[in-house]
Amino acid sequence: MKSFKQYLPLLLLGGTLTACDSSSNTETTSVEETGSSLDVTLALTPDETTSLRYAQFEFSAPDATGYECAINEESYSECESPFFKEEIALGSNWLSVRAYDESGSFGEVTSYNWYVNNVIYEGHEDLVATNVSPSPVEPNSWRGIFRINCDFAHSSYDDPIVYPGQNDAAHLHRFYGNTVVDENTTMASLYTEGESTCQGNLLNLSSYWVPALLAPVYDQISGERELDDNGDPAWQVVPAVVGNDDEAHEVFYYSAGVDDLDSIQPLPPGLRMIAGVASTRPGEEQDSTVARWHCQTWESDDASNPQFSATIPECQEPDRLRMDLFFPSCWDGENLDSEDHRSHMAYPVNDGGPEGTHCPDSHPVPVVRVSYHYAFGVLPEYTHPVERSSKGWRLAADMYEVTNEQAGGLSLHGDWFNAWHPSIMEAILSNCIQAGLDCHDGNLANGYRLSGTREGTQEEPPIVNRGMGY
């Protein structure tokens, strides 16, 4: 029998608690008839009033062999403790959970009611007031765009999308965003653990990662290649120019990939996706609309100067090598991931019809487009003492020999795992992208901007097998 205290939050919030089986096709046997204890006890719940848009529950019943859960008006479905729901609506919400035993008998339904406020109106330490108003996008430029900077978090040979649960199974990656991402990262852990090196901190716990960019190590006097502890040619990581808010801004963009701005939807919480192909080899160059390199001095521009390279060009000191990587922005509307981590997403198409650039019928839901834009300083410590260029640089994912005739960088790709606060992602879409504004420095175009970057652990494992790993 449940106490009055268990009913009180529901009564105060206008909710209701049902103590019966609501399934129309399941016969319920009472606890008295079976002699078992199927009453569900909730050990972990959201706060009764919160601005978090996810919910995590822990529950138990002594004689349960399984549970069924329902959020709000959803139908019951199989669940287990801990139970995580990645997207919760604003306003009043409730969870209903019931236990069953090995005979298929159900206990009473236990429900919990809570209220979700809009974090923008409630306020948050990672929302900073600003009197700077974003300007409209330039003609023949982005349709609408939101830009943030992130500091480097850490490196590892892990990949929680491609190799979940497998330690040191990938090539060397550089991670940005959530500070505790590793091979065991899940949707629930991404939202509930760690902080972020990106602007927005707890409002942007997403994880961003790319293969490490590597440069040969030279003796700066003789020009000879230095060797590592195994007697092989030594390599070193070339860091991206990020983390200093005065030095480099906007290395991660959120923009429109289709012409009909009103049709674009927010990126769904928990979405995982990959851009670019890690297995690319010579003769299989990637399309420049997806993955590309260029020297900053080229002043490359899609509209007026589309000078891009599929491989790493020879940029001379003190130039910067730049990289652009565009993620697919058409979603199948159902799956947050797929077996190949690609099939649930697609790139927009333009077949010359009145719709302009739009999503294909196979992936009909246009979502906010994610893209990465890195700059790497061509500095003396990463170059040959005579040539003084980015010649010979390669990605840890390049599965071919980089030579004087064959440049590196063909395997340019990246991964993205969404853990934005949904209310912030909705604001990015409506205030910046659909409004046709160019929102720099995390400016949300509503009188607030996201808080600044912060350092991650900065952990750097040794370079193994030219960065290709174990």
Order of alpha helices (4+ residues) and beta strands (2+ residues): alpha-alpha-beta-beta-beta-beta-beta-beta-beta-beta-alpha-beta-beta-beta-beta-beta-alpha-beta-beta-beta-beta-beta-beta-beta-beta-beta-beta-beta-beta-beta-alpha-beta-beta
